[in-house]
């Protein structure tokens, strides 16, 4: 995406192409993670004594990765959403000064905590080789987890660009929905069931193509590294609902942060959104 050209970024056709490419990244990340056991010790708080750090091994590695990448401006890019936004380093490279594409509160729309939780609790058991730990692969497992989490985060938070593009294409419709705080109506407006069905079909095809040894293609027992149906299920029950949550959260504030109705009842907004998602996130 050419983030210095806002009009191209908010073109829905360009956004769809970007999302298709992100599918590849997510699928390949899952395939890499599938080499390793579930490895619960990677996610256990303070399982390992890490100097000057309290938390899981995964959290520590993810934080170090984000700190390093922030030094080379990764999180200045509008399509990157860090898991530890308050602990990034200042880059020694000159700022790129991207033109505004999203609303100024866009960085505040961040569901990474939910992504991390559902990844550990629900996704890892679906894609891991076996249960239990492999002491010799703890580091490799955590590195694969970081790749998976960052791929999922980028894909889910790209929903902000989808939301902005849809808002600009149908401004009157969305303005009415936002003013009425019609969360269910907004979700219906951003949902395209036909497109979602095609995504799931494409993911199953990619899972078969990317996850199978091509030399075994015509064997009686080709072995897929991750079940393609599991990848599609993860998208259907996690990725798509979380992306919609990002879109709804972004759109609800699109008319201004000082909206009186939202300020008077933020708890109701949260309850309604959680209710909409409750049937999808496992």
Backbone as CSV, one residue per row, in Angstrom:
resi,resn,N_x,N_y,N_z,CA_x,CA_y,CA_z,C_x,C_y,C_z
1,UNK,0.846,-1.196,0.000,0.000,0.000,0.000,0.880,1.244,0.000
2,UNK,0.493,2.226,-0.805,1.249,3.481,-0.860,0.604,4.484,0.104
3,UNK,1.093,4.473,1.332,0.453,5.267,2.375,0.685,6.764,2.220
4,UNK,1.521,7.153,1.290,1.671,8.579,1.003,0.686,9.036,-0.069
5,UNK,-0.165,8.101,-0.526,-1.205,8.418,-1.500,-2.544,7.938,-0.930
6,UNK,-3.177,8.726,-0.067,-4.391,8.284,0.629,-5.488,7.768,-0.284
7,UNK,-5.649,8.378,-1.445,-6.733,7.956,-2.336,-6.558,6.508,-2.779
8,UNK,-5.326,6.081,-2.999,-5.096,4.692,-3.415,-5.308,3.735,-2.251
9,UNK,-4.975,4.177,-1.041,-5.121,3.321,0.128,-6.589,3.058,0.433
10,UNK,-7.429,4.063,0.233,-8.848,3.936,0.557,-9.689,3.445,-0.625
11,UNK,-9.028,2.956,-1.648,-9.719,2.314,-2.757,-10.040,0.877,-2.343
12,UNK,-11.322,0.519,-2.340,-11.725,-0.789,-1.830,-11.101,-1.940,-2.616
13,UNK,-10.894,-1.752,-3.901,-10.254,-2.803,-4.697,-8.820,-3.022,-4.227
14,UNK,-8.108,-1.930,-3.949,-6.735,-2.051,-3.441,-6.718,-2.688,-2.052
15,UNK,-7.705,-2.332,-1.236,-7.789,-2.911,0.104,-8.017,-4.418,0.016
16,UNK,-8.902,-4.840,-0.883,-9.165,-6.276,-1.028,-7.903,-7.018,-1.458
17,UNK,-7.136,-6.439,-2.379,-5.883,-7.064,-2.811,-4.914,-7.199,-1.648
18,UNK,-4.843,-6.153,-0.820,-3.954,-6.200,0.340,-4.401,-7.291,1.316
19,UNK,-5.706,-7.419,1.522,-6.214,-8.426,2.447,-5.942,-9.840,1.935
20,UNK,-6.019,-10.024,0.636,-5.704,-11.334,0.051,-4.241,-11.689,0.298
21,UNK,-3.351,-10.714,0.141,-1.934,-10.951,0.412,-1.702,-11.264,1.888
22,UNK,-2.455,-10.625,2.755,-2.312,-10.893,4.188,-2.738,-12.313,4.526
23,UNK,-3.702,-12.846,3.777,-4.082,-14.239,3.986,-2.874,-15.153,3.825
24,UNK,-2.062,-14.886,2.803,-0.872,-15.699,2.569,0.044,-15.663,3.793
25,UNK,0.252,-14.465,4.330,1.124,-14.321,5.489,0.583,-15.093,6.680
26,UNK,-0.713,-14.979,6.917,-1.328,-15.682,8.042,-1.209,-17.196,7.862
27,UNK,-1.526,-17.693,6.673,-1.480,-19.139,6.422,-0.065,-19.672,6.605
28,UNK,0.925,-18.989,6.013,2.305,-19.438,6.148,2.774,-19.371,7.602
29,UNK,2.337,-18.370,8.338,2.702,-18.269,9.759,2.131,-19.442,10.546
30,UNK,0.891,-19.811,10.251,0.291,-20.960,10.911,1.049,-22.253,10.567
31,UNK,1.439,-22.379,9.308,2.179,-23.567,8.886,3.507,-23.665,9.637
32,UNK,4.206,-22.548,9.784,5.459,-22.549,10.536,5.212,-22.925,11.990
33,UNK,4.151,-22.392,12.589,3.853,-22.693,13.993,3.472,-24.149,14.185
34,UNK,2.948,-24.788,13.157,2.450,-26.151,13.280,3.565,-27.181,13.448
35,UNK,4.824,-26.761,13.311,5.945,-27.675,13.537,6.113,-28.020,15.016
36,UNK,5.577,-27.160,15.879,5.899,-27.242,17.298,4.696,-27.664,18.151
37,UNK,4.991,-28.119,19.353,3.953,-28.503,20.299,3.210,-27.255,20.801
38,UNK,2.134,-27.479,21.533,1.390,-26.344,22.089,2.275,-25.467,22.976
39,UNK,3.135,-26.111,23.775,4.133,-25.401,24.580,3.519,-24.393,25.555
40,UNK,2.737,-24.854,26.513,2.098,-23.926,27.454,3.084,-23.119,28.290
41,UNK,4.310,-23.609,28.482,5.282,-22.856,29.279,5.650,-21.527,28.625
42,UNK,5.492,-21.440,27.301,5.788,-20.186,26.600,4.840,-19.080,27.044
43,UNK,3.632,-19.452,27.444,2.592,-18.469,27.756,2.368,-18.280,29.258
44,UNK,3.042,-19.085,30.076,2.838,-19.020,31.522,3.553,-17.812,32.119
45,UNK,2.858,-16.967,32.881,3.502,-15.797,33.485,4.637,-16.204,34.425
46,UNK,5.787,-15.582,34.208,6.951,-15.749,35.090,7.416,-17.198,35.195
47,UNK,7.176,-18.000,34.172,7.695,-19.366,34.130,9.221,-19.339,34.103
48,UNK,9.762,-18.371,33.375,11.212,-18.208,33.280,11.615,-16.911,33.975
49,UNK,12.730,-16.939,34.639,13.219,-15.751,35.345,13.926,-14.830,34.355
50,UNK,13.216,-13.828,33.914,13.749,-12.873,32.945,14.096,-11.591,33.689
51,UNK,15.337,-11.154,33.618,15.740,-9.951,34.366,14.891,-8.730,34.014
52,UNK,14.439,-8.036,35.048,13.704,-6.777,34.889,12.433,-6.927,34.066
53,UNK,11.794,-8.089,34.159,10.559,-8.295,33.395,9.637,-9.222,34.162
54,UNK,8.353,-8.887,34.182,7.329,-9.729,34.775,6.292,-10.062,33.714
55,UNK,6.164,-11.341,33.395,5.220,-11.758,32.370,5.687,-13.049,31.733
56,UNK,5.034,-13.417,30.650,5.371,-14.667,29.972,6.577,-14.485,29.049
57,UNK,7.163,-15.619,28.683,8.275,-15.607,27.730,7.824,-15.006,26.401
58,UNK,6.601,-15.363,25.977,6.082,-14.803,24.725,5.974,-13.288,24.811
59,UNK,5.435,-12.774,25.916,5.298,-11.328,26.066,6.662,-10.644,26.007
60,UNK,7.642,-11.236,26.659,8.981,-10.649,26.652,9.549,-10.600,25.231
61,UNK,9.440,-11.720,24.504,9.997,-11.767,23.152,9.258,-10.816,22.219
62,UNK,7.935,-10.755,22.359,7.132,-9.856,21.534,7.508,-8.402,21.813
63,UNK,7.713,-8.065,23.080,8.113,-6.705,23.444,9.475,-6.354,22.867
64,UNK,10.438,-7.272,22.968,11.771,-6.994,22.425,11.709,-6.800,20.908
65,UNK,10.875,-7.614,20.261,10.707,-7.489,18.814,10.145,-6.124,18.448
66,UNK,9.120,-5.691,19.184,8.497,-4.398,18.874,9.442,-3.239,19.169
67,UNK,10.202,-3.341,20.245,11.165,-2.279,20.549,12.188,-2.144,19.433
68,UNK,12.714,-3.275,18.987,13.715,-3.245,17.913,13.126,-2.693,16.623
69,UNK,11.943,-3.175,16.268,11.321,-2.731,15.016,10.890,-1.264,15.074
70,UNK,10.568,-0.785,16.276,10.205,0.634,16.392,11.405,1.533,16.089
71,UNK,12.602,1.022,16.301,13.804,1.809,16.009,13.955,2.084,14.518
72,UNK,13.332,1.238,13.690,13.411,1.447,12.240,12.045,1.842,11.666
73,UNK,11.214,2.473,12.511,9.975,3.156,12.088,8.813,2.235,11.752
74,UNK,8.888,0.961,12.140,7.797,0.055,11.772,6.446,0.594,12.215
75,UNK,6.385,1.124,13.434,5.084,1.505,13.993,4.699,2.945,13.681
76,UNK,5.473,3.572,12.812,5.005,4.824,12.218,4.078,4.545,11.053
77,UNK,4.187,3.343,10.487,3.344,2.979,9.351,1.895,2.876,9.805
78,UNK,0.954,3.448,9.066,-0.454,3.465,9.490,-1.098,2.086,9.613
79,UNK,-0.495,1.063,9.003,-1.101,-0.270,9.042,-0.506,-1.176,10.115
80,UNK,0.292,-0.614,11.031,0.895,-1.401,12.092,0.329,-0.973,13.444
81,UNK,-0.068,-1.956,14.241,-0.650,-1.691,15.557,0.120,-2.502,16.592
82,UNK,0.925,-1.877,17.433,1.763,-2.618,18.386,0.977,-3.216,19.539
83,UNK,1.517,-4.287,20.105,0.948,-4.889,21.308,1.359,-4.109,22.549
84,UNK,2.495,-3.401,22.468,2.997,-2.631,23.603,3.240,-1.180,23.173
85,UNK,2.188,-0.449,22.876,2.356,0.907,22.325,3.061,1.874,23.263
86,UNK,3.011,1.619,24.565,3.615,2.538,25.523,5.083,2.241,25.801
87,UNK,5.625,1.202,25.154,7.005,0.818,25.448,7.898,0.807,24.209
88,UNK,7.471,1.484,23.167,8.263,1.529,21.946,9.429,2.504,22.086
89,UNK,10.433,2.302,21.238,11.609,3.172,21.213,11.440,4.230,20.126
90,UNK,12.122,5.329,20.295,12.109,6.372,19.270,13.102,6.005,18.172
91,UNK,12.657,6.097,16.938,13.517,5.718,15.818,14.633,6.734,15.602
92,UNK,15.792,6.206,15.212,16.908,7.085,14.852,16.823,7.509,13.391
93,UNK,15.860,6.916,12.637,15.661,7.305,11.251,14.726,8.514,11.191
94,UNK,14.868,9.351,10.192,13.965,10.507,10.081,12.528,10.065,9.843
95,UNK,11.588,10.803,10.435,10.182,10.460,10.285,9.741,10.602,8.839
96,UNK,8.819,9.738,8.425,8.314,9.773,7.042,7.142,10.734,6.874
97,UNK,6.534,11.145,7.969,5.450,12.133,7.920,4.351,11.735,6.929
98,UNK,3.716,10.615,7.208,2.625,10.160,6.345,1.464,11.146,6.384
99,UNK,0.820,11.385,5.259,-0.382,12.236,5.271,-1.502,11.523,6.012
100,UNK,-2.428,12.264,6.615,-3.526,11.613,7.344,-4.419,10.802,6.408
101,UNK,-4.666,9.578,6.808,-5.550,8.694,6.049,-6.754,8.324,6.902
102,UNK,-6.479,7.963,8.137,-7.524,7.597,9.082,-7.805,8.750,10.034
103,UNK,-8.873,8.639,10.795,-9.189,9.646,11.803,-8.093,9.681,12.863
104,UNK,-7.975,10.799,13.568,-6.843,10.980,14.471,-6.882,10.074,15.695
105,UNK,-7.992,9.406,15.968,-8.088,8.493,17.102,-7.803,7.045,16.695
106,UNK,-7.423,6.819,15.449,-7.305,5.455,14.919,-6.384,4.573,15.757
107,UNK,-5.291,5.143,16.271,-4.353,4.342,17.063,-4.983,3.826,18.356
108,UNK,-6.041,4.485,18.808,-6.692,4.066,20.040,-7.577,2.834,19.834
109,UNK,-7.879,2.518,18.593,-8.658,1.313,18.285,-7.668,0.163,18.192
110,UNK,-7.551,-0.590,19.267,-6.519,-1.609,19.378,-7.096,-2.815,20.124
111,UNK,-7.237,-3.939,19.419,-7.791,-5.159,20.031,-6.708,-6.224,20.197
112,UNK,-5.461,-5.809,20.292,-4.368,-6.772,20.377,-4.438,-7.653,21.620
113,UNK,-4.945,-7.126,22.722,-5.082,-7.965,23.916,-6.022,-9.135,23.651
114,UNK,-7.096,-8.872,22.942,-8.037,-9.947,22.598,-7.415,-10.917,21.612
115,UNK,-6.661,-10.382,20.643,-5.998,-11.247,19.670,-5.035,-12.201,20.378
116,UNK,-4.248,-11.676,21.291,-3.273,-12.504,22.005,-3.983,-13.590,22.833
117,UNK,-5.052,-13.219,23.519,-5.765,-14.180,24.355,-6.384,-15.298,23.529
118,UNK,-7.098,-14.950,22.484,-7.770,-15.978,21.687,-6.745,-16.796,20.903
119,UNK,-5.622,-16.201,20.544,-4.568,-16.953,19.864,-4.041,-18.066,20.769
120,UNK,-3.715,-17.707,22.009,-3.155,-18.678,22.939,-4.178,-19.743,23.323
121,UNK,-5.385,-19.313,23.608,-6.385,-20.233,24.146,-7.088,-21.067,23.079
122,UNK,-7.264,-20.516,21.884,-8.091,-21.190,20.892,-7.366,-21.551,19.601
123,UNK,-6.474,-20.682,19.139,-5.836,-20.940,17.847,-4.696,-21.937,17.980
124,UNK,-3.820,-21.740,18.964,-2.674,-22.640,19.123,-3.104,-24.108,19.209
125,UNK,-4.114,-24.462,20.009,-4.522,-25.877,20.038,-4.985,-26.406,18.687
126,UNK,-5.450,-25.513,17.804,-5.926,-25.932,16.483,-4.782,-26.198,15.512
127,UNK,-3.627,-25.551,15.718,-2.558,-25.629,14.719,-1.285,-26.301,15.237
128,UNK,-1.173,-26.518,16.542,0.052,-27.107,17.089,0.171,-28.587,16.716
129,UNK,1.421,-29.077,16.671,1.665,-30.466,16.294,1.111,-31.438,17.337
130,UNK,1.398,-31.138,18.614,0.939,-31.995,19.706,0.765,-31.160,20.955
131,UNK,0.179,-31.765,21.984,0.069,-31.104,23.275,1.409,-31.185,24.004
132,UNK,1.515,-30.391,25.082,2.708,-30.464,25.903,3.817,-29.542,25.447
133,UNK,4.986,-29.679,26.121,6.142,-28.830,25.855,7.229,-29.588,25.115
134,UNK,8.075,-28.839,24.427,9.323,-29.324,23.854,10.403,-28.362,24.337
135,UNK,11.144,-28.768,25.339,12.126,-27.852,25.923,13.117,-27.330,24.900
136,UNK,13.487,-28.184,23.936,14.500,-27.771,22.957,13.954,-26.790,21.928
137,UNK,12.631,-26.600,21.903,12.035,-25.723,20.887,11.264,-24.546,21.484
138,UNK,11.511,-24.232,22.753,10.794,-23.137,23.390,11.025,-21.822,22.641
139,UNK,12.290,-21.530,22.321,12.600,-20.287,21.614,12.004,-20.246,20.228
140,UNK,12.122,-21.350,19.500,11.574,-21.399,18.141,10.058,-21.257,18.150
141,UNK,9.426,-21.882,19.142,7.970,-21.782,19.268,7.544,-20.334,19.495
142,UNK,8.222,-19.651,20.419,7.874,-18.261,20.717,8.111,-17.364,19.509
143,UNK,9.176,-17.622,18.759,9.432,-16.823,17.544,8.310,-17.016,16.531
144,UNK,7.849,-18.258,16.375,6.736,-18.525,15.457,5.461,-17.860,15.957
145,UNK,5.268,-17.849,17.276,4.093,-17.179,17.844,4.107,-15.687,17.543
146,UNK,5.263,-15.063,17.662,5.367,-13.625,17.373,4.952,-13.346,15.936
147,UNK,5.430,-14.183,15.009,5.057,-13.995,13.599,3.547,-14.138,13.411
148,UNK,2.958,-15.138,14.050,1.510,-15.350,13.928,0.738,-14.164,14.492
149,UNK,1.119,-13.701,15.662,0.405,-12.605,16.307,0.503,-11.320,15.493
150,UNK,1.672,-11.031,14.970,1.824,-9.804,14.189,1.054,-9.887,12.878
151,UNK,1.025,-11.070,12.263,0.246,-11.236,11.033,-1.246,-11.073,11.302
152,UNK,-1.720,-11.673,12.397,-3.132,-11.548,12.756,-3.483,-10.107,13.102
153,UNK,-2.605,-9.443,13.845,-2.882,-8.057,14.244,-2.997,-7.145,13.029
154,UNK,-2.068,-7.280,12.104,-2.112,-6.420,10.915,-3.390,-6.672,10.121
155,UNK,-3.762,-7.938,9.979,-4.969,-8.281,9.222,-6.227,-7.746,9.897
156,UNK,-6.330,-7.939,11.200,-7.528,-7.500,11.917,-7.638,-5.984,11.927
157,UNK,-6.554,-5.293,12.212,-6.605,-3.835,12.323,-6.681,-3.131,10.971
158,UNK,-6.483,-3.878,9.898,-6.706,-3.282,8.580,-8.182,-2.950,8.393
159,UNK,-8.996,-3.464,9.292,-10.411,-3.123,9.272,-10.659,-1.630,9.394
160,UNK,-9.701,-0.904,9.986,-9.858,0.555,10.083,-9.862,1.201,8.700
161,UNK,-9.035,0.679,7.802,-9.008,1.208,6.437,-10.287,0.822,5.690
162,UNK,-10.748,-0.399,5.929,-12.013,-0.831,5.326,-13.145,0.081,5.789
163,UNK,-13.182,0.349,7.088,-14.244,1.184,7.652,-14.208,2.595,7.085
164,UNK,-13.022,3.165,7.000,-12.900,4.528,6.478,-13.314,4.588,5.018
165,UNK,-12.911,3.588,4.240,-13.280,3.558,2.821,-14.791,3.426,2.656
166,UNK,-15.414,2.566,3.446,-16.869,2.394,3.351,-17.593,3.653,3.807
167,UNK,-17.080,4.293,4.846,-17.685,5.534,5.323,-17.664,6.597,4.229
168,UNK,-16.542,6.738,3.575,-16.429,7.764,2.537,-17.267,7.438,1.308
169,UNK,-17.440,6.149,1.027,-18.240,5.746,-0.144,-19.741,5.898,0.092
170,UNK,-20.175,5.746,1.356,-21.602,5.862,1.695,-21.751,6.750,2.931
171,UNK,-21.322,7.982,2.809,-21.236,8.852,3.972,-22.594,9.098,4.627
172,UNK,-23.624,9.324,3.818,-24.944,9.614,4.385,-25.473,8.423,5.175
173,UNK,-25.335,7.245,4.616,-25.828,6.034,5.282,-25.130,5.826,6.622
174,UNK,-23.808,5.895,6.626,-23.064,5.627,7.854,-23.233,6.757,8.868
175,UNK,-23.359,7.983,8.393,-23.575,9.091,9.312,-24.856,8.892,10.107
176,UNK,-25.890,8.446,9.424,-27.162,8.190,10.108,-27.032,7.073,11.137
177,UNK,-26.365,5.994,10.757,-26.187,4.873,11.671,-25.355,5.273,12.886
178,UNK,-24.310,6.057,12.643,-23.423,6.467,13.739,-24.154,7.397,14.689
179,UNK,-24.900,8.356,14.151,-25.627,9.294,15.007,-26.648,8.583,15.878
180,UNK,-27.228,7.508,15.351,-28.209,6.743,16.114,-27.565,5.680,16.999
181,UNK,-26.235,5.625,16.970,-25.501,4.600,17.720,-26.073,3.206,17.439
182,UNK,-26.377,2.967,16.172,-26.983,1.712,15.742,-25.870,0.700,15.448
183,UNK,-25.380,0.056,16.498,-24.261,-0.870,16.341,-24.642,-2.056,15.461
184,UNK,-25.832,-2.595,15.688,-26.270,-3.719,14.863,-26.408,-3.296,13.400
185,UNK,-26.922,-2.090,13.175,-27.054,-1.593,11.807,-25.710,-1.384,11.141
186,UNK,-24.742,-0.891,11.895,-23.386,-0.699,11.350,-22.788,-2.044,10.981
187,UNK,-22.947,-3.024,11.865,-22.393,-4.346,11.568,-23.026,-4.937,10.313
188,UNK,-24.336,-4.764,10.170,-25.008,-5.264,8.968,-24.507,-4.541,7.722
189,UNK,-24.234,-3.242,7.855,-23.778,-2.457,6.703,-22.391,-2.872,6.247
190,UNK,-21.531,-3.264,7.197,-20.153,-3.605,6.824,-20.011,-5.076,6.433
191,UNK,-21.068,-5.855,6.610,-20.997,-7.296,6.342,-21.389,-7.604,4.906
192,UNK,-20.557,-8.390,4.251,-20.850,-8.888,2.908,-20.679,-10.404,2.962
193,UNK,-21.774,-11.115,3.137,-21.721,-12.561,3.341,-21.113,-13.296,2.153
194,UNK,-21.379,-12.795,0.952,-20.828,-13.443,-0.237,-19.309,-13.341,-0.259
195,UNK,-18.790,-12.163,0.089,-17.337,-11.968,0.132,-16.718,-12.853,1.216
196,UNK,-17.370,-12.935,2.369,-16.845,-13.762,3.455,-16.793,-15.230,3.037
197,UNK,-17.817,-15.687,2.321,-17.830,-17.078,1.863,-16.674,-17.350,0.901
198,UNK,-16.395,-16.372,0.032,-15.279,-16.534,-0.909,-13.939,-16.568,-0.184
199,UNK,-13.823,-15.760,0.868,-12.595,-15.764,1.669,-12.346,-17.149,2.250
200,UNK,-13.378,-17.746,2.813,-13.233,-19.059,3.441,-12.889,-20.121,2.398
201,UNK,-13.514,-20.040,1.237,-13.191,-20.981,0.162,-11.733,-20.817,-0.266
202,UNK,-11.306,-19.578,-0.401,-9.929,-19.308,-0.833,-8.923,-19.800,0.202
203,UNK,-9.253,-19.637,1.479,-8.350,-20.082,2.535,-8.191,-21.593,2.539
204,UNK,-9.279,-22.310,2.300,-9.186,-23.768,2.234,-8.298,-24.181,1.066
205,UNK,-8.463,-23.508,-0.068,-7.623,-23.810,-1.226,-6.154,-23.501,-0.939
206,UNK,-5.911,-22.370,-0.288,-4.532,-22.007,0.052,-3.950,-22.978,1.069
207,UNK,-4.763,-23.394,2.025,-4.295,-24.354,3.015,-3.840,-25.649,2.372
208,UNK,-4.605,-26.122,1.390,-4.212,-27.332,0.664,-2.940,-27.092,-0.153
209,UNK,-2.859,-25.946,-0.814,-1.718,-25.682,-1.699,-0.432,-25.413,-0.930
210,UNK,-0.529,-24.589,0.116,0.672,-24.176,0.836,1.114,-25.186,1.886
211,UNK,0.180,-25.970,2.384,0.493,-26.830,3.514,0.765,-28.271,3.164
212,UNK,0.897,-28.589,1.878,1.115,-29.962,1.458,2.417,-30.069,0.683
213,UNK,3.197,-31.081,0.990,4.428,-31.339,0.240,4.057,-31.653,-1.207
214,UNK,4.518,-30.843,-2.171,4.111,-31.066,-3.564,4.546,-32.412,-4.106
215,UNK,5.581,-33.009,-3.524,6.023,-34.321,-4.007,5.062,-35.411,-3.595
216,UNK,4.161,-35.088,-2.641,3.178,-36.068,-2.184,1.795,-35.801,-2.755
217,UNK,1.723,-34.848,-3.690,0.415,-34.414,-4.176,-0.400,-35.571,-4.724
218,UNK,0.257,-36.487,-5.404,-0.472,-37.587,-6.031,-0.346,-38.881,-5.235
219,UNK,0.166,-38.760,-4.010,0.242,-39.916,-3.131,-1.134,-40.216,-2.567
220,UNK,-1.294,-41.426,-2.060,-2.563,-41.777,-1.434,-2.730,-41.073,-0.102
221,UNK,-1.633,-40.647,0.519,-1.704,-40.055,1.850,-0.935,-38.731,1.928
222,UNK,-1.326,-37.721,1.146,-0.659,-36.415,1.271,-0.909,-35.826,2.650
223,UNK,0.122,-35.263,3.243,0.019,-34.760,4.605,-0.004,-33.233,4.627
224,UNK,-1.110,-32.670,5.034,-1.218,-31.225,5.194,-0.706,-30.847,6.572
225,UNK,0.132,-29.802,6.664,0.734,-29.409,7.936,-0.290,-28.779,8.870
226,UNK,-1.250,-28.048,8.331,-2.369,-27.515,9.100,-3.630,-27.847,8.325
227,UNK,-4.627,-28.350,9.008,-5.857,-28.676,8.310,-6.452,-27.400,7.700
228,UNK,-6.650,-27.352,6.382,-7.208,-26.151,5.754,-8.540,-25.717,6.357
229,UNK,-9.351,-26.692,6.747,-10.633,-26.361,7.357,-10.442,-25.646,8.697
230,UNK,-9.363,-25.962,9.393,-9.081,-25.278,10.662,-8.734,-23.819,10.415
231,UNK,-7.986,-23.557,9.354,-7.629,-22.177,9.013,-8.894,-21.384,8.683
232,UNK,-9.771,-21.979,7.892,-11.021,-21.303,7.544,-11.872,-21.067,8.793
233,UNK,-11.884,-22.026,9.708,-12.655,-21.875,10.939,-12.104,-20.732,11.783
234,UNK,-10.788,-20.627,11.860,-10.165,-19.538,12.615,-10.558,-18.194,12.024
235,UNK,-10.555,-18.094,10.717,-10.963,-16.840,10.069,-12.427,-16.547,10.359
236,UNK,-13.264,-17.564,10.232,-14.705,-17.361,10.402,-15.060,-16.977,11.829
237,UNK,-14.406,-17.608,12.805,-14.817,-17.453,14.191,-13.950,-16.487,14.988
238,UNK,-12.815,-16.081,14.430,-11.937,-15.153,15.141,-11.596,-13.931,14.298
239,UNK,-10.957,-14.146,13.161,-10.416,-13.027,12.377,-11.518,-12.110,11.872
240,UNK,-12.524,-12.659,11.252,-13.594,-11.830,10.701,-14.375,-11.106,11.802
241,UNK,-14.789,-11.785,12.883,-15.496,-11.056,13.948,-14.659,-9.955,14.595
242,UNK,-13.363,-10.209,14.822,-12.525,-9.175,15.424,-12.311,-8.009,14.466
243,UNK,-12.214,-8.310,13.181,-12.095,-7.231,12.194,-13.347,-6.365,12.210
244,UNK,-14.510,-7.000,12.307,-15.755,-6.238,12.378,-15.806,-5.398,13.650
245,UNK,-15.300,-5.946,14.743,-15.274,-5.172,15.978,-14.429,-3.918,15.794
246,UNK,-13.279,-4.058,15.151,-12.420,-2.905,14.871,-13.164,-1.893,14.016
247,UNK,-13.846,-2.364,12.980,-14.577,-1.461,12.091,-15.671,-0.715,12.848
248,UNK,-16.413,-1.435,13.683,-17.499,-0.801,14.427,-16.950,0.229,15.410
249,UNK,-15.907,-0.134,16.155,-15.315,0.803,17.111,-14.813,2.056,16.403
250,UNK,-14.200,1.858,15.259,-13.684,3.000,14.498,-14.826,3.891,14.016
251,UNK,-15.851,3.275,13.468,-16.950,4.052,12.887,-17.768,4.790,13.944
252,UNK,-17.913,4.194,15.125,-18.725,4.836,16.155,-18.179,6.202,16.564
253,UNK,-16.895,6.422,16.357,-16.281,7.700,16.730,-16.042,8.600,15.517
254,UNK,-16.484,8.145,14.358,-16.091,8.835,13.121,-16.631,10.257,13.015
255,UNK,-17.722,10.569,13.707,-18.306,11.911,13.618,-17.755,12.864,14.672
256,UNK,-16.840,12.374,15.509,-16.233,13.255,16.508,-16.144,12.595,17.860
257,UNK,-15.076,12.869,18.582,-14.861,12.263,19.890,-15.788,12.811,20.965
258,UNK,-16.392,13.975,20.723,-17.197,14.606,21.756,-18.679,14.313,21.599
259,UNK,-18.972,13.191,20.918,-20.380,12.838,20.708,-21.065,12.621,22.061
260,UNK,-22.116,13.339,22.306,-22.750,13.335,23.624,-23.342,11.985,23.982
261,UNK,-23.975,11.330,23.031,-24.629,10.060,23.340,-23.621,9.012,23.776
262,UNK,-22.499,8.952,23.096,-21.482,7.965,23.456,-20.874,8.299,24.803
263,UNK,-20.663,9.572,25.048,-20.052,9.976,26.313,-20.963,9.638,27.478
264,UNK,-22.275,9.707,27.253,-23.218,9.444,28.331,-23.334,7.954,28.648
265,UNK,-23.097,7.096,27.674,-23.323,5.677,27.919,-22.294,4.799,27.222
266,UNK,-21.004,4.929,27.559,-19.995,4.087,26.921,-20.139,2.621,27.291
267,UNK,-20.660,2.320,28.491,-20.798,0.935,28.924,-21.787,0.179,28.044
268,UNK,-22.868,0.853,27.646,-23.870,0.207,26.787,-23.253,-0.156,25.441
269,UNK,-22.399,0.727,24.920,-21.735,0.438,23.647,-20.904,-0.834,23.764
270,UNK,-20.132,-0.968,24.850,-19.294,-2.135,25.049,-20.125,-3.398,25.180
271,UNK,-21.223,-3.319,25.937,-22.072,-4.484,26.128,-22.692,-4.954,24.817
272,UNK,-23.151,-4.018,24.012,-23.767,-4.376,22.737,-22.758,-5.015,21.794
273,UNK,-21.551,-4.454,21.752,-20.527,-4.998,20.861,-20.120,-6.394,21.297
274,UNK,-19.971,-6.610,22.597,-19.616,-7.936,23.093,-20.707,-8.947,22.796
275,UNK,-21.957,-8.497,22.867,-23.080,-9.382,22.556,-23.054,-9.790,21.087
276,UNK,-22.726,-8.860,20.201,-22.653,-9.161,18.782,-21.582,-10.188,18.481
277,UNK,-20.484,-10.161,19.271,-19.365,-11.040,19.021,-19.477,-12.358,19.774
278,UNK,-20.352,-12.453,20.739,-20.355,-13.589,21.657,-20.645,-14.913,20.954
279,UNK,-21.358,-14.883,19.850,-21.680,-16.120,19.156,-20.592,-16.538,18.176
280,UNK,-19.552,-15.714,18.029,-18.532,-16.013,17.031,-17.203,-16.436,17.636
281,UNK,-16.796,-15.803,18.747,-15.467,-16.071,19.288,-15.476,-17.321,20.165
282,UNK,-15.762,-18.434,19.569,-15.777,-19.729,20.221,-16.622,-19.736,21.470
